[in-house]
Amino acid sequence: MEPHRVLIAEFVAEDISADQFETRYLAQYKADPTQWAPDLFDILDGLFFDVDDYVGDAELRAQAGGLDSDELRARAQVALRMLDQYARDTPSG
């Protein structure tokens, strides 16, 4: 979980752009073979769908819909809080 948490925290702290986060999160998520506990999977998978819904191009987003960088960052912040709560509540988290 920690590599995902670190990447999300970097994005929430605005250390990386939404475009960088999109590329890195999708690659990291897809390459991770871990069989996560259901609650943890729900958090990471939910953010995966948010990242997949991100559209960096404003014109394309106006036509097709999707999240902008601020909306994605807000969703990532919620996911980060949920990951931190999961870690606190789960002895092996």
The first five atom37 places (N, CA, C, CB, O) and aatype in JSON, in Angstrom:
{
  "aatype": [12, 6, 14, 8, 1, 19, 10, 9, 0, 6, 13, 19, 0, 6, 3, 9, 15, 0, 3, 5, 13, 6, 16, 1, 18, 10, 0, 5, 18, 11, 0, 3, 14, 16, 5, 17, 0, 14, 3, 10, 13, 3, 9, 10, 3, 7, 10, 13, 13, 3, 19, 3, 3, 18, 19, 7, 3, 0, 6, 10, 1, 0, 5, 0, 7, 7, 10, 3, 15, 3, 6, 10, 1, 0, 1, 0, 5, 19, 0, 10, 1, 12, 10, 3, 5, 18, 0, 1, 3, 16, 14, 15, 7],
  "atom_mask": [
    [1, 1, 1, 1, 1],
    [1, 1, 1, 1, 1],
    [1, 1, 1, 1, 1],
    [1, 1, 1, 1, 1],
    [1, 1, 1, 1, 1],
    [1, 1, 1, 1, 1],
    [1, 1, 1, 1, 1],
    [1, 1, 1, 1, 1],
    [1, 1, 1, 1, 1],
    [1, 1, 1, 1, 1],
    [1, 1, 1, 1, 1],
    [1, 1, 1, 1, 1],
    [1, 1, 1, 1, 1],
    [1, 1, 1, 1, 1],
    [1, 1, 1, 1, 1],
    [1, 1, 1, 1, 1],
    [1, 1, 1, 1, 1],
    [1, 1, 1, 1, 1],
    [1, 1, 1, 1, 1],
    [1, 1, 1, 1, 1],
    [1, 1, 1, 1, 1],
    [1, 1, 1, 1, 1],
    [1, 1, 1, 1, 1],
    [1, 1, 1, 1, 1],
    [1, 1, 1, 1, 1],
    [1, 1, 1, 1, 1],
    [1, 1, 1, 1, 1],
    [1, 1, 1, 1, 1],
    [1, 1, 1, 1, 1],
    [1, 1, 1, 1, 1],
    [1, 1, 1, 1, 1],
    [1, 1, 1, 1, 1],
    [1, 1, 1, 1, 1],
    [1, 1, 1, 1, 1],
    [1, 1, 1, 1, 1],
    [1, 1, 1, 1, 1],
    [1, 1, 1, 1, 1],
    [1, 1, 1, 1, 1],
    [1, 1, 1, 1, 1],
    [1, 1, 1, 1, 1],
    [1, 1, 1, 1, 1],
    [1, 1, 1, 1, 1],
    [1, 1, 1, 1, 1],
    [1, 1, 1, 1, 1],
    [1, 1, 1, 1, 1],
    [1, 1, 1, 0, 1],
    [1, 1, 1, 1, 1],
    [1, 1, 1, 1, 1],
    [1, 1, 1, 1, 1],
    [1, 1, 1, 1, 1],
    [1, 1, 1, 1, 1],
    [1, 1, 1, 1, 1],
    [1, 1, 1, 1, 1],
    [1, 1, 1, 1, 1],
    [1, 1, 1, 1, 1],
    [1, 1, 1, 0, 1],
    [1, 1, 1, 1, 1],
    [1, 1, 1, 1, 1],
    [1, 1, 1, 1, 1],
    [1, 1, 1, 1, 1],
    [1, 1, 1, 1, 1],
    [1, 1, 1, 1, 1],
    [1, 1, 1, 1, 1],
    [1, 1, 1, 1, 1],
    [1, 1, 1, 0, 1],
    [1, 1, 1, 0, 1],
    [1, 1, 1, 1, 1],
    [1, 1, 1, 1, 1],
    [1, 1, 1, 1, 1],
    [1, 1, 1, 1, 1],
    [1, 1, 1, 1, 1],
    [1, 1, 1, 1, 1],
    [1, 1, 1, 1, 1],
    [1, 1, 1, 1, 1],
    [1, 1, 1, 1, 1],
    [1, 1, 1, 1, 1],
    [1, 1, 1, 1, 1],
    [1, 1, 1, 1, 1],
    [1, 1, 1, 1, 1],
    [1, 1, 1, 1, 1],
    [1, 1, 1, 1, 1],
    [1, 1, 1, 1, 1],
    [1, 1, 1, 1, 1],
    [1, 1, 1, 1, 1],
    [1, 1, 1, 1, 1],
    [1, 1, 1, 1, 1],
    [1, 1, 1, 1, 1],
    [1, 1, 1, 1, 1],
    [1, 1, 1, 1, 1],
    [1, 1, 1, 1, 1],
    [1, 1, 1, 1, 1],
    [1, 1, 1, 1, 1],
    [1, 1, 1, 0, 1]
  ],
  "atom_positions": [
    [[0.83, -1.2, 0.0], [0.0, 0.0, 0.0], [0.87, 1.26, 0.0], [-0.94, 0.0, 1.21], [0.47, 2.28, -0.56]],
    [[2.02, 1.19, 0.62], [2.83, 2.39, 0.8], [3.23, 3.07, -0.51], [4.06, 2.05, 1.58], [3.17, 4.3, -0.58]],
    [[3.63, 2.35, -1.55], [3.96, 3.06, -2.8], [2.78, 3.85, -3.36], [4.45, 2.06, -3.84], [2.96, 4.95, -3.89]],
    [[1.59, 3.29, -3.25], [0.39, 4.01, -3.71], [0.16, 5.24, -2.85], [-0.85, 3.09, -3.67], [-0.12, 6.33, -3.35]],
    [[0.3, 5.07, -1.54], [0.06, 6.17, -0.61], [1.05, 7.32, -0.88], [0.19, 5.68, 0.84], [0.66, 8.49, -0.89]],
    [[2.31, 6.98, -1.1], [3.33, 8.0, -1.36], [3.01, 8.78, -2.63], [4.72, 7.35, -1.47], [3.09, 10.0, -2.65]],
    [[2.65, 8.06, -3.68], [2.31, 8.72, -4.95], [1.1, 9.64, -4.79], [2.04, 7.68, -6.04], [1.1, 10.77, -5.28]],
    [[0.08, 9.16, -4.11], [-1.13, 9.97, -3.9], [-0.78, 11.21, -3.08], [-2.23, 9.15, -3.19], [-1.24, 12.31, -3.38]],
    [[0.04, 11.03, -2.04], [0.44, 12.16, -1.19], [1.22, 13.2, -1.99], [1.28, 11.66, -0.01], [1.05, 14.4, -1.78]],
    [[2.08, 12.75, -2.9], [2.83, 13.69, -3.75], [1.88, 14.54, -4.59], [3.8, 12.93, -4.67], [2.08, 15.74, -4.75]],
    [[0.85, 13.9, -5.12], [-0.11, 14.63, -5.95], [-0.94, 15.59, -5.1], [-1.04, 13.65, -6.67], [-1.14, 16.74, -5.5]],
    [[-1.41, 15.14, -3.96], [-2.22, 15.98, -3.08], [-1.42, 17.2, -2.63], [-2.72, 15.18, -1.86], [-1.96, 18.3, -2.51]],
    [[-0.12, 17.0, -2.37], [0.76, 18.1, -1.95], [1.18, 18.99, -3.11], [1.99, 17.54, -1.26], [1.93, 19.95, -2.92]],
    [[0.71, 18.68, -4.31], [1.03, 19.43, -5.52], [2.51, 19.36, -5.88], [0.61, 20.87, -5.35], [3.06, 20.28, -6.48]],
    [[3.17, 18.24, -5.5], [4.56, 18.02, -5.89], [4.65, 17.51, -7.32], [5.22, 17.02, -4.94], [5.69, 17.63, -7.97]],
    [[3.55, 16.93, -7.83], [3.48, 16.48, -9.21], [2.17, 16.97, -9.81], [3.61, 14.91, -9.31], [1.2, 17.24, -9.09]],
    [[2.15, 17.07, -11.13], [0.95, 17.55, -11.82], [-0.08, 16.44, -11.95], [1.31, 18.09, -13.22], [0.22, 15.27, -11.71]],
    [[-1.28, 16.8, -12.33], [-2.34, 15.82, -12.55], [-1.96, 14.89, -13.7], [-3.68, 16.52, -12.85], [-2.23, 13.69, -13.64]],
    [[-1.34, 15.42, -14.74], [-0.92, 14.58, -15.87], [0.13, 13.57, -15.43], [-0.38, 15.46, -17.01], [0.08, 12.4, -15.83]],
    [[1.09, 14.01, -14.62], [2.11, 13.09, -14.1], [1.47, 12.04, -13.2], [3.19, 13.87, -13.33], [1.81, 10.86, -13.27]],
    [[0.55, 12.47, -12.35], [-0.12, 11.54, -11.45], [-0.91, 10.51, -12.25], [-1.05, 12.29, -10.49], [-0.87, 9.32, -11.94]],
    [[-1.63, 10.96, -13.25], [-2.42, 10.05, -14.08], [-1.53, 8.96, -14.66], [-3.13, 10.82, -15.22], [-1.83, 7.77, -14.55]],
    [[-0.43, 9.35, -15.28], [0.47, 8.39, -15.92], [1.05, 7.42, -14.9], [1.59, 9.13, -16.64], [1.04, 6.21, -15.11]],
    [[1.53, 7.96, -13.8], [2.21, 7.12, -12.8], [1.23, 6.23, -12.04], [2.98, 7.99, -11.82], [1.52, 5.07, -11.79]],
    [[0.06, 6.76, -11.67], [-0.9, 5.97, -10.91], [-1.45, 4.82, -11.75], [-2.05, 6.85, -10.41], [-1.54, 3.69, -11.27]],
    [[-1.83, 5.1, -12.99], [-2.36, 4.04, -13.84], [-1.33, 2.94, -14.05], [-2.8, 4.62, -15.2], [-1.66, 1.75, -13.99]],
    [[-0.08, 3.32, -14.31], [0.97, 2.32, -14.51], [1.23, 1.52, -13.24], [2.27, 3.0, -14.98], [1.35, 0.3, -13.28]],
    [[1.3, 2.21, -12.13], [1.57, 1.55, -10.85], [0.43, 0.61, -10.47], [1.78, 2.59, -9.73], [0.67, -0.52, -10.03]],
    [[-0.78, 1.06, -10.64], [-1.95, 0.26, -10.3], [-2.01, -1.0, -11.15], [-3.25, 1.08, -10.48], [-2.21, -2.1, -10.64]],
    [[-1.82, -0.84, -12.45], [-1.92, -1.98, -13.36], [-0.79, -2.99, -13.16], [-1.9, -1.48, -14.8], [-0.98, -4.18, -13.4]],
    [[0.38, -2.53, -12.72], [1.53, -3.41, -12.54], [1.56, -4.09, -11.18], [2.81, -2.62, -12.73], [2.37, -4.99, -10.96]],
    [[0.7, -3.69, -10.28], [0.72, -4.21, -8.9], [-0.08, -5.51, -8.82], [0.15, -3.16, -7.9], [-1.3, -5.49, -9.01]],
    [[0.58, -6.64, -8.55], [-0.12, -7.92, -8.49], [-0.75, -8.23, -7.12], [0.84, -9.03, -8.86], [-1.32, -9.31, -6.93]],
    [[-0.64, -7.32, -6.19], [-1.1, -7.55, -4.83], [-2.59, -7.86, -4.78], [-0.79, -6.35, -3.95], [-3.39, -7.21, -5.45]],
    [[-2.95, -8.84, -3.99], [-4.35, -9.16, -3.72], [-4.74, -8.39, -2.45], [-4.58, -10.73, -3.55], [-4.58, -8.89, -1.34]],
    [[-5.25, -7.21, -2.64], [-5.56, -6.33, -1.52], [-6.79, -6.82, -0.75], [-5.79, -4.9, -2.02], [-7.67, -7.48, -1.31]],
    [[-6.82, -6.49, 0.52], [-8.03, -6.72, 1.32], [-9.16, -5.93, 0.66], [-7.83, -6.29, 2.83], [-8.92, -4.87, 0.07]],
    [[-10.4, -6.42, 0.76], [-11.52, -5.76, 0.06], [-11.65, -4.26, 0.34], [-12.81, -6.43, 0.43], [-11.87, -3.48, -0.59]],
    [[-11.53, -3.84, 1.6], [-11.67, -2.42, 1.92], [-10.57, -1.58, 1.27], [-11.66, -2.21, 3.43], [-10.83, -0.49, 0.76]],
    [[-9.36, -2.09, 1.3], [-8.24, -1.37, 0.69], [-8.38, -1.35, -0.83], [-6.91, -2.01, 1.1], [-8.12, -0.33, -1.46]],
    [[-8.78, -2.47, -1.4], [-9.0, -2.54, -2.84], [-10.04, -1.51, -3.27], [-9.45, -3.96, -3.25], [-9.86, -0.83, -4.29]],
    [[-11.11, -1.37, -2.5], [-12.16, -0.41, -2.86], [-11.61, 1.02, -2.93], [-13.3, -0.48, -1.83], [-12.01, 1.79, -3.81]],
    [[-10.71, 1.36, -2.03], [-10.12, 2.71, -2.02], [-9.25, 2.9, -3.27], [-9.28, 2.94, -0.73], [-9.41, 3.87, -4.01]],
    [[-8.33, 1.96, -3.49], [-7.4, 2.08, -4.61], [-8.12, 1.98, -5.96], [-6.33, 1.01, -4.52], [-7.79, 2.71, -6.9]],
    [[-9.09, 1.08, -6.04], [-9.83, 0.91, -7.28], [-10.73, 2.1, -7.57], [-10.65, -0.37, -7.21], [-10.88, 2.52, -8.72]],
    [[-11.33, 2.65, -6.52], [-12.15, 3.85, -6.71], [-11.34, 5.0, -7.26], [0.0, 0.0, 0.0], [-11.79, 5.73, -8.15]],
    [[-10.12, 5.17, -6.73], [-9.26, 6.23, -7.24], [-8.81, 5.91, -8.67], [-8.03, 6.41, -6.32], [-8.65, 6.82, -9.48]],
    [[-8.6, 4.64, -8.98], [-8.26, 4.25, -10.35], [-9.32, 4.76, -11.32], [-8.11, 2.71, -10.46], [-9.0, 5.32, -12.36]],
    [[-10.58, 4.57, -10.97], [-11.65, 5.03, -11.86], [-11.7, 6.56, -11.92], [-13.01, 4.49, -11.38], [-12.02, 7.12, -12.97]],
    [[-11.39, 7.24, -10.82], [-11.32, 8.7, -10.85], [-10.19, 9.16, -11.78], [-11.11, 9.26, -9.42], [-10.36, 10.07, -12.58]],
    [[-9.04, 8.5, -11.65], [-7.9, 8.86, -12.51], [-8.25, 8.6, -13.97], [-6.63, 8.05, -12.1], [-7.92, 9.39, -14.85]],
    [[-8.92, 7.49, -14.22], [-9.32, 7.16, -15.58], [-10.32, 8.19, -16.13], [-9.94, 5.76, -15.62], [-10.4, 8.38, -17.35]],
    [[-11.06, 8.83, -15.25], [-12.05, 9.83, -15.66], [-11.43, 11.23, -15.82], [-13.18, 9.89, -14.63], [-12.1, 12.15, -16.28]],
    [[-10.16, 11.38, -15.45], [-9.48, 12.66, -15.58], [-9.23, 12.98, -17.05], [-8.14, 12.65, -14.79], [-8.78, 12.12, -17.81]],
    [[-9.53, 14.22, -17.44], [-9.26, 14.7, -18.8], [-8.51, 16.02, -18.67], [-10.6, 14.88, -19.63], [-9.07, 17.03, -18.24]],
    [[-7.25, 16.0, -19.05], [-6.4, 17.18, -18.89], [-6.73, 18.3, -19.86], [0.0, 0.0, 0.0], [-6.52, 19.47, -19.55]],
    [[-7.22, 17.96, -21.03], [-7.53, 18.94, -22.06], [-8.9, 19.56, -21.8], [-7.48, 18.29, -23.47], [-9.91, 18.85, -21.81]],
    [[-8.94, 20.86, -21.57], [-10.2, 21.54, -21.21], [-11.25, 21.45, -22.32], [-9.92, 23.0, -20.89], [-12.43, 21.27, -22.04]],
    [[-10.83, 21.58, -23.57], [-11.79, 21.49, -24.68], [-12.4, 20.09, -24.78], [-11.1, 21.86, -26.02], [-13.61, 19.94, -24.93]],
    [[-11.57, 19.1, -24.68], [-12.05, 17.72, -24.73], [-12.96, 17.42, -23.55], [-10.87, 16.73, -24.75], [-13.99, 16.77, -23.69]],
    [[-12.57, 17.91, -22.38], [-13.38, 17.71, -21.17], [-14.75, 18.38, -21.33], [-12.65, 18.27, -19.93], [-15.75, 17.84, -20.87]],
    [[-14.79, 19.55, -21.98], [-16.06, 20.25, -22.2], [-16.98, 19.43, -23.1], [-15.81, 21.64, -22.81], [-18.2, 19.46, -22.95]],
    [[-16.39, 18.71, -24.03], [-17.17, 17.9, -24.97], [-17.53, 16.54, -24.38], [-16.39, 17.7, -26.26], [-18.67, 16.09, -24.5]],
    [[-16.56, 15.9, -23.75], [-16.74, 14.51, -23.34], [-17.05, 14.34, -21.85], [-15.51, 13.74, -23.66], [-17.49, 13.27, -21.42]],
    [[-16.83, 15.39, -21.07], [-17.0, 15.27, -19.63], [-15.73, 14.73, -19.0], [0.0, 0.0, 0.0], [-14.74, 14.49, -19.68]],
    [[-15.78, 14.55, -17.71], [-14.62, 14.05, -16.98], [-14.2, 15.02, -15.9], [0.0, 0.0, 0.0], [-14.79, 16.08, -15.71]],
    [[-13.17, 14.63, -15.19], [-12.67, 15.42, -14.07], [-11.55, 16.34, -14.52], [-12.18, 14.51, -12.94], [-10.76, 15.98, -15.39]],
    [[-11.47, 17.54, -13.93], [-10.32, 18.4, -14.16], [-9.3, 18.12, -13.05], [-10.74, 19.92, -14.18], [-9.54, 17.28, -12.18]],
    [[-8.16, 18.8, -13.09], [-7.09, 18.51, -12.13], [-7.5, 18.8, -10.69], [-5.86, 19.32, -12.49], [-7.11, 18.07, -9.78]],
    [[-8.27, 19.86, -10.48], [-8.7, 20.18, -9.12], [-9.65, 19.12, -8.57], [-9.37, 21.56, -9.08], [-9.57, 18.74, -7.41]],
    [[-10.56, 18.65, -9.42], [-11.49, 17.6, -9.0], [-10.75, 16.3, -8.72], [-12.56, 17.37, -10.08], [-11.06, 15.61, -7.75]],
    [[-9.78, 15.98, -9.56], [-8.99, 14.77, -9.33], [-8.2, 14.88, -8.03], [-8.04, 14.51, -10.51], [-8.12, 13.93, -7.26]],
    [[-7.61, 16.04, -7.79], [-6.83, 16.23, -6.56], [-7.75, 16.1, -5.34], [-6.13, 17.63, -6.56], [-7.34, 15.52, -4.33]],
    [[-8.95, 16.61, -5.42], [-9.9, 16.49, -4.3], [-10.25, 15.02, -4.05], [-11.18, 17.3, -4.58], [-10.33, 14.58, -2.9]],
    [[-10.44, 14.26, -5.11], [-10.75, 12.83, -4.96], [-9.54, 12.08, -4.39], [-11.16, 12.22, -6.34], [-9.69, 11.18, -3.57]],
    [[-8.35, 12.47, -4.84], [-7.14, 11.84, -4.32], [-6.96, 12.15, -2.83], [-5.9, 12.32, -5.12], [-6.51, 11.31, -2.06]],
    [[-7.32, 13.36, -2.45], [-7.21, 13.74, -1.04], [-8.14, 12.88, -0.18], [-7.55, 15.23, -0.86], [-7.76, 12.46, 0.91]],
    [[-9.35, 12.63, -0.65], [-10.29, 11.76, 0.06], [-9.71, 10.35, 0.16], [-11.67, 11.74, -0.66], [-9.76, 9.72, 1.21]],
    [[-9.18, 9.85, -0.95], [-8.59, 8.51, -0.96], [-7.42, 8.42, 0.02], [-8.12, 8.13, -2.37], [-7.26, 7.43, 0.72]],
    [[-6.6, 9.46, 0.07], [-5.47, 9.48, 0.99], [-5.94, 9.44, 2.44], [-4.61, 10.73, 0.75], [-5.38, 8.71, 3.26]],
    [[-6.97, 10.2, 2.74], [-7.52, 10.15, 4.1], [-8.04, 8.76, 4.44], [-8.65, 11.18, 4.25], [-7.85, 8.26, 5.55]],
    [[-8.69, 8.13, 3.46], [-9.23, 6.79, 3.67], [-8.1, 5.77, 3.85], [-10.13, 6.39, 2.5], [-8.21, 4.87, 4.68]],
    [[-7.03, 5.9, 3.09], [-5.88, 5.01, 3.25], [-5.25, 5.18, 4.63], [-4.84, 5.27, 2.16], [-4.91, 4.2, 5.28]],
    [[-5.11, 6.41, 5.06], [-4.54, 6.67, 6.38], [-5.43, 6.1, 7.49], [-4.34, 8.17, 6.59], [-4.94, 5.54, 8.46]],
    [[-6.73, 6.25, 7.32], [-7.67, 5.69, 8.31], [-7.58, 4.17, 8.3], [-9.12, 6.16, 8.02], [-7.58, 3.54, 9.36]],
    [[-7.51, 3.59, 7.13], [-7.39, 2.13, 7.02], [-6.13, 1.65, 7.74], [-7.36, 1.7, 5.52], [-6.18, 0.67, 8.48]],
    [[-5.02, 2.34, 7.52], [-3.76, 1.97, 8.17], [-3.86, 2.07, 9.69], [-2.62, 2.87, 7.67], [-3.32, 1.22, 10.4]],
    [[-4.55, 3.08, 10.18], [-4.73, 3.23, 11.64], [-5.62, 2.13, 12.21], [-5.32, 4.59, 11.96], [-5.39, 1.65, 13.32]],
    [[-6.63, 1.75, 11.45], [-7.63, 0.8, 11.94], [-7.25, -0.67, 11.74], [-8.93, 1.05, 11.27], [-7.86, -1.56, 12.33]],
    [[-6.24, -0.91, 10.91], [-5.88, -2.28, 10.57], [-4.49, -2.59, 11.13], [-5.91, -2.5, 9.02], [-3.51, -1.97, 10.72]],
    [[-4.4, -3.53, 12.06], [-3.11, -3.83, 12.68], [-2.0, -4.17, 11.67], [-3.27, -4.98, 13.64], [-0.85, -3.79, 11.87]],
    [[-2.34, -4.87, 10.61], [-1.32, -5.23, 9.61], [-1.29, -4.23, 8.47], [-1.57, -6.65, 9.06], [-0.53, -4.4, 7.51]],
    [[-2.15, -3.13, 8.55], [-2.29, -2.16, 7.47], [-1.05, -1.48, 7.15], [0.0, 0.0, 0.0], [-1.02, -0.63, 6.26]]
  ]
}
